Amino acid sequence: MRHNIFDSIPSNIVSGKDNVFANFLQTAGLYDSMKISEDNIQDLILLLDGKVRISDYCKGCKEERVFTVKPYIHFEDDANGCYSQKLSEEVLRLQKSYVLDNTPSPGGSVRKQNTVWKWKSWQIEEVSRILVFQFVCSMNEEHHLDYIVLTTDNSMMKIGQYPSVADMTFPELDAYKHVISKEDRKELGTAIGLFASGVGAGSYVYLRRILERLVYRAKETAADAIDNETFEQARVAERIKMLEGYLPDILVKNTTIYGILSKGIHELSEEECRKYFPVVKECIYQILGMWESLRKKQADEAALNKALNAITTSMK
């Protein structure tokens, strides 16, 4: 989301999908961090100003809801007493000052040479060290999503969230309860819980085991359509290709998921594992989603067939 830094903060609400910091809060694991820069500072100002709306699971409503973030207010004391101030306005004021200091005059000089860019000034250093972003449910203002971040220098680290990533993600698994085994449901929950606690490689161990079992389940569905001996001798990536039509196309065309999981267990850093976790988890969800759609289609067809038979019988 880009706008002229000299304009006032836009009054319209933007989608969290278009805001890099809202995306970070929703998808990052604990202790993941991201840079705050001149390129994304306007997104941060919008978030601090309460101009961002996200869609996520509401633990209170037990459904997907729209949440709007509260403006970030801090309090200052002076000779005249205590007053409140929007942190977004303080950050915007600093950015305007920085641009002016580094804009050449008609004579070619600048007000302050070699000014180092920072997103905050020393005056707000303490109040902005720990930030709590409070998102409020559109259907019940008592239902919140709270994210806590630590800002050091020009970076933001996620250090807390409530409800937790696990609390937010476990209900998603209910959508697949008819097509996921108890063992896979339990281990997928374990993987999500580990990720929520900031564990990267450990979560990949469970995801890889789940993927291996899902591939074998797909082979069982394919039955004699795939030669057993050829299947057993093939690598996992090759097995996935063999199962075209029984696994989602996105996986068949991108068989690297197993390699990513294996590399995560043996080679990738914890930070890299946490960074890639949402993507590899979504691959598991793609398989379950395909099977659930097929199950629903078969159930609907069976119900319709039963209804048509009942009508035919009553007309005889």
Backbone torsions as a table, in degrees:
resi	resn	phi	psi	omega
1	MET	NA	112.4	-176.6
2	ARG	-116.7	139.2	171.1
3	HIS	-150.5	164.8	-179.6
4	ASN	-64.2	127.0	-176.3
5	ILE	-63.9	-20.0	-179.9
6	PHE	-86.9	-8.4	173.5
7	ASP	-77.8	161.3	173.2
8	SER	-70.6	166.1	179.8
9	ILE	-65.3	129.4	-178.5
10	PRO	-55.6	145.7	-178.3
11	SER	-87.9	-17.0	-177.5
12	ASN	-77.0	152.4	178.0
13	ILE	-88.0	134.0	-179.9
14	VAL	-106.6	155.0	178.4
15	SER	-74.7	142.9	177.7
16	GLY	-60.5	-24.1	178.7
17	LYS	-65.1	-25.0	-178.0
18	ASP	-97.7	6.1	-177.0
19	ASN	-120.9	116.7	-173.1
20	VAL	-63.8	-30.9	-178.4
21	PHE	-78.0	-35.3	175.1
22	ALA	-64.3	-40.3	176.5
23	ASN	-62.2	-41.8	179.0
24	PHE	-61.3	-46.0	-179.2
25	LEU	-60.8	-39.4	-175.9
26	GLN	-77.8	-32.8	-170.6
27	THR	-108.6	-21.1	-175.9
28	ALA	-73.7	148.3	172.8
29	GLY	-84.2	172.8	178.2
30	LEU	-62.2	137.9	177.6
31	TYR	73.2	8.8	168.5
32	ASP	-76.2	152.5	-178.7
33	SER	-137.3	162.8	175.6
34	MET	-145.1	155.7	-178.3
35	LYS	-80.1	143.9	169.4
36	ILE	-103.5	122.6	-173.4
37	SER	-136.4	175.6	176.2
38	GLU	-62.4	-27.9	-177.6
39	ASP	-74.5	-27.0	-177.0
40	ASN	-119.2	4.6	-176.3
41	ILE	-60.5	-31.2	179.9
42	GLN	-66.8	-32.9	175.2
43	ASP	-64.7	-40.1	179.0
44	LEU	-66.2	-39.9	178.8
45	ILE	-61.5	-42.7	178.4
46	LEU	-62.9	-40.7	179.1
47	LEU	-65.1	-46.3	179.1
48	LEU	-63.0	-29.6	-177.4
49	ASP	-84.8	-1.3	179.4
50	GLY	78.8	28.0	-175.6
51	LYS	-105.9	24.4	-177.5
52	VAL	-125.2	135.6	178.7
53	ARG	-121.5	134.2	179.7
54	ILE	-123.5	161.0	174.9
55	SER	-115.5	127.3	-178.6
56	ASP	-160.1	170.3	178.4
57	TYR	-71.4	133.4	177.3
58	CYS	-102.1	117.9	-178.3
59	LYS	-64.4	-33.2	179.7
60	GLY	-72.1	-46.2	-180.0
61	CYS	-78.8	-21.3	-175.4
62	LYS	61.3	33.5	177.9
63	GLU	-149.7	165.5	173.9
64	GLU	-67.9	131.3	-178.9
65	ARG	-136.2	166.2	173.2
66	VAL	-97.1	133.6	179.6
67	PHE	-121.1	141.9	175.9
68	THR	-117.8	136.1	-176.6
69	VAL	-80.7	142.6	176.2
70	LYS	-76.8	142.9	175.0
71	PRO	-60.3	143.9	-178.4
72	TYR	-87.9	112.3	-177.6
73	ILE	-108.5	134.4	172.1
74	HIS	-124.8	162.7	-173.5
75	PHE	-117.7	141.5	-179.7
76	GLU	-126.8	149.5	175.8
77	ASP	-114.5	138.0	171.5
78	ASP	-144.4	-168.8	-176.3
79	ALA	-61.5	-24.7	-178.3
80	ASN	-92.3	1.1	178.5
81	GLY	118.4	-157.8	-177.0
82	CYS	-102.9	138.4	177.7
83	TYR	-140.9	156.6	-179.4
84	SER	-99.3	153.5	-177.3
85	GLN	-146.5	140.1	174.3
86	LYS	-76.6	126.9	179.3
87	LEU	-63.9	-32.5	179.4
88	SER	-59.8	-38.8	-178.9
89	GLU	-69.4	-34.6	176.8
90	GLU	-66.2	-42.9	-179.8
91	VAL	-67.2	-42.2	178.8
92	LEU	-62.1	-40.5	179.6
93	ARG	-61.6	-41.3	179.0
94	LEU	-65.4	-39.6	-179.4
95	GLN	-66.3	-39.1	176.6
96	LYS	-63.1	-41.3	179.3
97	SER	-63.7	-41.1	-179.9
98	TYR	-63.2	-45.0	179.9
99	VAL	-61.4	-43.0	179.4
100	LEU	-63.5	-41.2	-178.6
101	ASP	-64.8	-26.4	-175.1
102	ASN	-109.9	12.8	176.9
103	THR	-95.7	122.2	-179.4
104	PRO	-61.7	142.2	174.6
105	SER	-80.9	171.6	177.8
106	PRO	-54.2	-28.3	179.7
107	GLY	-81.7	-5.6	177.4
108	GLY	98.2	-8.0	-179.5
109	SER	-90.5	163.4	175.8
110	VAL	-119.3	156.9	-176.2
111	ARG	-62.5	-46.7	-178.7
112	LYS	-136.5	110.8	-178.0
113	GLN	-77.6	149.5	175.6
114	ASN	57.7	34.8	176.2
115	THR	-70.6	124.8	-179.8
116	VAL	-80.6	128.4	-178.5
117	TRP	-70.6	134.1	172.6
118	LYS	-139.6	151.7	-178.0
119	TRP	-87.0	-15.1	-179.7
120	LYS	-141.7	156.8	179.9
121	SER	-98.1	169.8	-179.5
122	TRP	-64.4	-25.0	-179.3
123	GLN	-64.8	-29.9	-179.0
124	ILE	-111.9	13.3	-178.2
125	GLU	-57.5	-48.3	-175.6
126	GLU	-70.5	-44.1	-176.7
127	VAL	-70.1	-19.9	-177.3
128	SER	-105.3	3.1	-179.5
129	ARG	-63.5	-46.8	174.6
130	ILE	-115.8	120.1	-179.9
131	LEU	-114.8	137.5	176.2
132	VAL	-117.8	113.4	178.1
133	PHE	-94.0	119.8	-176.8
134	GLN	-106.6	114.0	176.8
135	PHE	-101.6	132.4	-174.8
136	VAL	-110.1	133.2	179.9
137	CYS	-64.8	136.9	-178.4
138	SER	-70.6	-19.8	-177.8
139	MET	-98.1	-20.2	179.8
140	ASN	-154.4	109.5	-174.2
141	GLU	-69.0	-6.5	175.2
142	GLU	-86.4	-8.7	178.4
143	HIS	-95.5	122.1	-175.1
144	HIS	-123.9	156.3	161.3
145	LEU	-118.4	122.1	-177.4
146	ASP	-117.4	129.6	178.3
147	TYR	-121.1	135.2	-179.4
148	ILE	-117.1	131.3	179.5
149	VAL	-129.8	152.1	173.9
150	LEU	-108.9	126.9	178.3
151	THR	-109.6	123.7	176.7
152	THR	-131.1	132.6	-175.6
153	ASP	53.0	-123.3	179.6
154	ASN	-113.8	48.7	177.7
155	SER	-142.3	160.6	179.6
156	MET	-128.6	127.9	177.7
157	MET	-117.5	132.4	177.8
158	LYS	-80.7	119.6	-177.1
159	ILE	-119.4	-1.6	179.8
160	GLY	-168.0	155.6	177.8
161	GLN	-160.2	138.4	172.4
162	TYR	-146.1	131.4	-6.9
163	PRO	-59.1	156.3	-175.9
164	SER	-69.3	167.9	175.8
165	VAL	-57.4	-39.5	179.0
166	ALA	-63.7	-45.7	178.7
167	ASP	-58.6	-37.8	-177.1
168	MET	-76.3	-30.2	-172.1
169	THR	-93.9	-34.6	-178.1
170	PHE	-52.7	-43.5	179.9
171	PRO	-60.6	-25.8	178.0
172	GLU	-61.2	-32.0	-177.0
173	LEU	-68.1	-22.4	178.9
174	ASP	-61.3	-27.6	-179.9
175	ALA	-66.8	-18.8	-176.9
176	TYR	-113.1	16.5	-173.3
177	LYS	-61.4	-23.5	-179.0
178	HIS	-84.4	-14.0	-175.6
179	VAL	-122.8	-0.6	179.1
180	ILE	-110.8	136.7	179.9
181	SER	-73.9	162.0	178.4
182	LYS	-61.3	-38.4	-179.6
183	GLU	-65.0	-45.7	-180.0
184	ASP	-67.5	-38.1	178.4
185	ARG	-61.3	-43.1	-179.4
186	LYS	-66.4	-45.7	-176.8
187	GLU	-73.5	-30.8	175.5
188	LEU	-67.6	-38.3	175.1
189	GLY	-63.2	-38.3	177.8
190	THR	-64.5	-43.5	179.5
191	ALA	-61.3	-44.1	179.5
192	ILE	-64.6	-40.5	179.1
193	GLY	-64.0	-40.0	177.8
194	LEU	-64.5	-44.3	178.2
195	PHE	-61.3	-41.1	179.1
196	ALA	-61.9	-26.7	-179.7
197	SER	-93.0	7.1	177.3
198	GLY	88.5	11.9	-179.8
199	VAL	-95.1	125.7	-177.2
200	GLY	-97.9	-69.5	-175.0
201	ALA	-59.3	-38.2	-179.5
202	GLY	-60.8	-35.8	179.7
203	SER	-69.1	-28.8	-178.9
204	TYR	-69.4	-29.0	178.3
205	VAL	-58.4	-45.0	-179.2
206	TYR	-72.0	-40.4	179.6
207	LEU	-62.3	-38.7	-179.6
208	ARG	-67.5	-41.0	178.2
209	ARG	-63.4	-40.9	178.9
210	ILE	-63.4	-45.7	179.9
211	LEU	-59.3	-43.7	179.7
212	GLU	-59.5	-42.7	-179.6
213	ARG	-69.0	-37.0	179.4
214	LEU	-66.4	-37.4	177.3
215	VAL	-63.0	-41.2	178.4
216	TYR	-67.5	-35.2	176.5
217	ARG	-65.2	-38.4	177.4
218	ALA	-64.4	-38.0	177.8
219	LYS	-63.9	-38.7	178.0
220	GLU	-62.1	-38.2	178.6
221	THR	-67.8	-39.7	179.6
222	ALA	-68.1	-26.6	177.9
223	ALA	52.5	-126.6	-173.8
224	ASP	-77.1	-1.2	178.9
225	ALA	-66.7	-19.9	179.0
226	ILE	-126.2	129.4	-178.6
227	ASP	-64.5	127.3	-176.3
228	ASN	-61.4	-45.7	-176.9
229	GLU	-65.0	-42.9	179.2
230	THR	-63.3	-40.4	-179.7
231	PHE	-63.5	-45.1	-177.3
232	GLU	-67.0	-32.0	-178.6
233	GLN	-83.0	-12.6	-176.2
234	ALA	-82.6	154.3	171.4
235	ARG	-71.0	164.1	-176.9
236	VAL	-60.2	-42.0	179.2
237	ALA	-60.1	-39.4	179.1
238	GLU	-69.9	-36.5	177.8
239	ARG	-62.4	-40.8	179.6
240	ILE	-61.3	-40.7	178.6
241	LYS	-64.8	-38.4	179.0
242	MET	-61.7	-27.6	-172.8
243	LEU	-92.0	26.0	176.4
244	GLU	-57.9	130.5	-176.2
245	GLY	97.8	-20.1	179.4
246	TYR	-111.5	-13.7	174.1
247	LEU	-126.6	156.3	-178.9
248	PRO	-56.7	143.5	-179.5
249	ASP	-57.3	-36.5	-177.5
250	ILE	-60.7	-33.8	178.7
251	LEU	-78.5	-39.1	-179.6
252	VAL	-63.4	-36.1	-179.8
253	LYS	-82.5	-17.2	-179.7
254	ASN	-131.5	76.7	-173.7
255	THR	-78.7	7.1	-175.3
256	THR	-74.4	-6.2	-175.3
257	ILE	-56.6	-43.4	-178.8
258	TYR	-65.1	-38.4	177.8
259	GLY	-64.8	-38.1	177.6
260	ILE	-63.2	-44.3	-179.7
261	LEU	-64.2	-43.1	179.6
262	SER	-65.9	-42.9	179.1
263	LYS	-65.7	-34.9	178.2
264	GLY	-62.9	-39.1	-179.5
265	ILE	-69.0	-38.4	-171.2
266	HIS	-103.6	-25.9	-170.2
267	GLU	-129.7	-40.3	-173.4
268	LEU	-67.9	152.3	176.8
269	SER	-73.8	164.1	177.4
270	GLU	-58.9	-40.6	-179.5
271	GLU	-62.2	-43.3	179.3
272	GLU	-66.1	-40.0	179.0
273	CYS	-62.1	-44.2	179.3
274	ARG	-65.3	-36.9	-179.1
275	LYS	-63.9	-40.1	-175.5
276	TYR	-89.3	-11.3	-174.1
277	PHE	-53.5	-49.5	-178.1
278	PRO	-57.0	-33.3	-178.5
279	VAL	-72.0	-47.8	-178.3
280	VAL	-69.4	-33.0	175.3
281	LYS	-63.3	-39.3	179.7
282	GLU	-63.7	-30.0	176.2
283	CYS	-63.2	-41.0	176.0
284	ILE	-62.7	-43.9	179.8
285	TYR	-62.2	-34.3	179.9
286	GLN	-61.9	-42.1	178.8
287	ILE	-63.7	-49.7	-179.0
288	LEU	-63.2	-38.0	179.6
289	GLY	-64.7	-39.6	178.0
290	MET	-62.5	-45.5	-179.0
291	TRP	-67.7	-36.6	178.9
292	GLU	-67.1	-39.7	177.7
293	SER	-62.5	-41.7	178.2
294	LEU	-65.0	-41.6	179.1
295	ARG	-61.8	-44.2	179.9
296	LYS	-63.6	-41.5	179.4
297	LYS	-61.4	-44.6	179.3
298	GLN	-65.0	-39.2	178.8
299	ALA	-65.7	-42.5	179.0
300	ASP	-64.3	-40.6	179.3
301	GLU	-66.2	-38.9	178.6
302	ALA	-65.1	-41.5	179.5
303	ALA	-65.7	-41.1	179.2
304	LEU	-66.7	-41.4	178.2
305	ASN	-61.2	-40.7	178.8
306	LYS	-64.7	-41.7	-179.8
307	ALA	-65.3	-41.5	179.6
308	LEU	-65.9	-40.0	176.7
309	ASN	-62.3	-39.3	179.4
310	ALA	-64.0	-39.9	179.4
311	ILE	-66.9	-43.1	179.9
312	THR	-61.5	-41.7	179.4
313	THR	-65.2	-39.8	-177.5
314	SER	-71.5	-21.0	-178.8
315	MET	-86.9	-8.5	-179.0
316	LYS	-76.5	NA	NA
